[in-house]
Amino acid sequence: GATIVDMVRKIEAVTVGLTVADDPKCSKIRAEMTRRLAALSQAQRQASRDFDRVELGQGGNLQKLILALVNGG
């Protein structure tokens, strides 16, 4: 849940109050918002990959938990 709350706060920070002058069809603001949200999305995906690599990788917490379960310790 904390990850989602953090993402929502970041989305709000980069979109609330965003304006683009002389954009009656909202095409410029749509492009700018898409660019900003894409950057947030890519950062979140990278953070998720980094977490998975550490936690699920060799010597990570998941491996330790499984070994403890299998070895009875």
Secondary structure as GFF3:
##gff-version 3
##sequence-region A 1 73
A	DSSP	alpha_helix	2	15	.	.	.	ID=ss1
A	DSSP	alpha_helix	27	56	.	.	.	ID=ss2
A	DSSP	alpha_helix	61	71	.	.	.	ID=ss3
###
